[in-house]
Amino acid sequence: MTQQQVADQCDISKSMLSKIENGQTASAVATLSKISEVLNVPLAWILDDKTEEDFVLQKKSNRESKVGDVNMGYSYELLANRSQVSGIEPTIVHVTPKNINQRKESYTHSQDEFIYILEGSIFLSYNGDKHFMEKGDSAYFQGSKPHLFIPVDDEEAKVFTLFIERS
C-alpha cells in the first residue's frame, strides 16, 4: 500500500501519517489502532519495536514511563510486548490535567476496551453519555463507539487499559 492509501483509509492526511511514521509527532492510540488495522498488523507492532516473545517480564524501572504527547490530553505506558495470538494489549493511560489544548473529539478503534481507574478520576465520554469514574471503578466497552477520557481536575489520572481484539 502507498502512504496515501493508508492515510486515506485512516482518515488522516498523508503528511500526518509521515510525521507519525518518522516519530515527529505523537498520535492518539485510536489513530495508531486504525493504522495497525489498515496494515493488518497488531497494534503492539506499532507501539513497540521489540520482537514478540512468549514470555515478557517488564520491570517498572525498564519500562518507558510515558510515550505520547501530554498536550493531546494523555500519554501511555506500554506494559508488555503483546502477543499477536492473544489479541490483548495492556497499557496504562495517563490522563493529563486540563489544559487549553485538551482533545475534545472522541476516539474510535476496532478493539473492545476494558478500563480500570488506578489513580485519580476521569469522565468517560462514551457514545454521547458522560460517566464519572474514580479509583477502583471499571468499564468494558466497544472501541468502535465514540469515546474519550476527560480529566476532572488539575490532577493526573492513571487508567489501566486492555485493548481486546474482537474475533
Secondary structure per residue as TSV (DSSP state, phi and psi in degrees):
chain	resnum	aa	ss	phi	psi
A	1	M	-	360.0	147.5
A	2	T	-	-82.4	163.0
A	3	Q	H	-60.1	-38.1
A	4	Q	H	-65.0	-40.7
A	5	Q	H	-64.3	-42.6
A	6	V	H	-63.5	-46.9
A	7	A	H	-59.5	-44.7
A	8	D	H	-60.6	-44.4
A	9	Q	H	-70.0	-21.7
A	10	C	H	-95.7	-1.6
A	11	D	T	59.4	40.4
A	12	I	S	-131.0	165.1
A	13	S	-	-77.7	157.0
A	14	K	H	-61.4	-38.9
A	15	S	H	-66.3	-37.1
A	16	M	H	-64.5	-44.4
A	17	L	H	-59.6	-42.3
A	18	S	H	-62.2	-42.7
A	19	K	H	-64.3	-40.1
A	20	I	H	-64.1	-46.1
A	21	E	H	-61.1	-36.7
A	22	N	T	-93.8	5.8
A	23	G	T	71.4	21.7
A	24	Q	S	-87.7	-11.6
A	25	T	S	-149.4	152.0
A	26	A	-	-87.3	156.0
A	27	S	-	-135.7	156.1
A	28	A	-	-63.2	145.4
A	29	V	H	-56.9	-37.1
A	30	A	H	-61.4	-40.8
A	31	T	H	-66.2	-43.1
A	32	L	H	-63.1	-35.9
A	33	S	H	-63.3	-42.4
A	34	K	H	-63.8	-40.5
A	35	I	H	-62.1	-45.0
A	36	S	H	-63.3	-37.3
A	37	E	H	-65.6	-45.3
A	38	V	H	-63.1	-39.4
A	39	L	H	-83.2	-5.7
A	40	N	T	58.5	45.3
A	41	V	S	-129.1	155.0
A	42	P	-	-62.8	146.5
A	43	L	H	-55.0	-34.4
A	44	A	H	-56.2	-34.3
A	45	W	H	-66.7	-28.2
A	46	I	H	-85.4	-37.6
A	47	L	H	-77.6	-29.8
A	48	D	-	-136.7	129.8
A	49	D	-	-92.7	9.9
A	50	K	S	-80.1	152.6
A	51	T	-	-73.4	153.8
A	52	E	-	-72.6	138.8
A	53	E	-	-131.9	160.9
A	54	D	S	-84.8	-12.5
A	55	F	-	-139.3	127.3
A	56	V	-	-129.8	117.0
A	57	L	-	-111.6	116.9
A	58	Q	-	-119.7	106.1
A	59	K	-	-71.8	141.1
A	60	K	G	-54.3	-39.1
A	61	S	G	-65.6	-21.2
A	62	N	G	-101.3	-3.4
A	63	R	S	-88.4	136.9
A	64	E	-	-61.4	123.6
A	65	S	S	-70.0	-41.7
A	66	K	-	-146.3	124.4
A	67	V	E	-114.1	132.7
A	68	G	E	126.8	-162.9
A	69	D	E	-130.2	111.0
A	70	V	G	-60.9	-23.3
A	71	N	G	-68.5	-15.5
A	72	M	G	-80.2	-10.1
A	73	G	T	104.6	-4.1
A	74	Y	E	-164.9	163.8
A	75	S	E	-141.6	173.8
A	76	Y	E	-146.4	156.3
A	77	E	E	-111.4	130.5
A	78	L	E	-84.2	118.0
A	79	L	-	-85.8	-24.1
A	80	A	S	-160.5	153.6
A	81	N	-	-78.3	99.7
A	82	R	-	-71.7	153.8
A	83	S	-	-81.6	136.8
A	84	Q	T	-63.3	-30.6
A	85	V	T	-76.4	-42.3
A	86	S	T	-72.4	-35.6
A	87	G	-	72.7	18.7
A	88	I	E	-114.8	130.2
A	89	E	E	-128.5	101.1
A	90	P	E	-86.7	134.8
A	91	T	E	-143.9	163.8
A	92	I	E	-114.5	122.0
A	93	V	E	-96.1	127.5
A	94	H	E	-97.5	109.1
A	95	V	E	-86.0	112.2
A	96	T	-	-79.8	155.8
A	97	P	-	-56.1	158.7
A	98	K	-	-54.1	140.2
A	99	N	-	-153.0	168.7
A	100	I	T	-60.4	-36.3
A	101	N	T	-85.4	8.0
A	102	Q	-	-52.7	132.6
A	103	R	-	-65.3	138.3
A	104	K	-	-118.0	-16.1
A	105	E	S	-85.1	141.7
A	106	S	-	-74.2	162.8
A	107	Y	B	-105.5	156.1
A	108	T	-	-140.7	151.5
A	109	H	-	-159.9	172.4
A	110	S	S	-81.2	-20.3
A	111	Q	S	-83.2	151.1
A	112	D	E	-72.6	163.5
A	113	E	E	-139.3	132.7
A	114	F	E	-113.2	132.3
A	115	I	E	-128.1	149.0
A	116	Y	E	-139.6	125.2
A	117	I	E	-79.6	113.7
A	118	L	E	-83.7	-41.9
A	119	E	E	-146.6	146.8
A	120	G	S	75.3	-157.6
A	121	S	E	-148.3	155.5
A	122	I	E	-141.1	165.9
A	123	F	E	-103.0	128.6
A	124	L	E	-97.2	112.2
A	125	S	E	-88.8	119.4
A	126	Y	E	-136.5	118.0
A	127	N	T	51.6	40.0
A	128	G	T	92.4	-8.6
A	129	D	E	-108.0	147.8
A	130	K	E	-112.2	124.9
A	131	H	E	-121.8	126.5
A	132	F	E	-78.6	131.0
A	133	M	E	-132.1	139.6
A	134	E	E	-132.2	175.6
A	135	K	T	-44.1	127.1
A	136	G	T	95.5	-15.8
A	137	D	-	-79.5	153.1
A	138	S	E	-140.7	162.6
A	139	A	E	-152.2	151.2
A	140	Y	E	-129.3	130.3
A	141	F	E	-154.3	165.2
A	142	Q	E	-80.5	124.2
A	143	G	T	-67.4	-17.6
A	144	S	T	-74.3	-11.9
A	145	K	S	-92.7	144.9
A	146	P	-	-60.1	130.6
A	147	H	E	-150.2	157.9
A	148	L	E	-160.9	138.9
A	149	F	E	-91.0	124.3
A	150	I	E	-116.3	128.9
A	151	P	E	-65.7	146.1
A	152	V	-	-89.5	-37.1
A	153	D	S	-149.3	-156.2
A	154	D	S	-90.5	16.6
A	155	E	S	-106.5	139.2
A	156	E	-	-70.5	143.2
A	157	A	E	-112.8	147.4
A	158	K	E	-114.9	127.4
A	159	V	E	-123.8	115.3
A	160	F	E	-72.8	127.4
A	161	T	E	-129.3	131.5
A	162	L	E	-113.1	120.9
A	163	F	E	-91.2	126.1
A	164	I	E	-121.8	116.7
A	165	E	-	-67.0	129.6
A	166	R	-	-78.2	138.8
A	167	S	-	-94.7	360.0
